[in-house]
Amino acid sequence: MPSVPRQKIPQRLAVIQADNCTGCEACIAVCPVDCIELRELADGVKGVRAWCEVDLERCIGCELCVHVPRRRDQPQRLLVCPWEAIEMAPTGRIAQAVANIGGPPEYVANHGATQVAVAEGIERSFAERNRARMETLDQGK
């Protein structure tokens, strides 16, 4: 978890499906809080497996990595990711979304549990804040 608790937890967070991501970095270029990082695994001389990954603790849920904001005179949706590898997952179910992002098996084996643990922490914080908000509303009735 971050050293300073968030003032606000977004309703949805960006999750990149590693198996669909090509590492083109289009999402990195548009992220206003620099929470998307390129991951690479070198496979010898000829290949590098690359994909992007979201740091959920920094994601603000702005959706700029998914699509360009619409203008009234342009109703079509302009996607940032040409592979549609990014989804905005509900924060209340973020751990499940993170557990299913895929990626190279050796990377998932070494980092998957940590990623899910971070997502579970965010999910717990989100649930606690919602619970506290509901209690405050109930007391005000």
ABEGO torsion letter per residue (X at the ends): XBABBBABBBABBBBBBAAABAGAGAAAAABAAGABBBBBBBAEAABBBBBBBBBAAABAGAGAAABBBBBAABABBBBABAAGABBBBBAAAAAAAAAAAEEBAAAAAAAAAAAAAAAAAAAAAAAAAAAAAAAAAAAAX
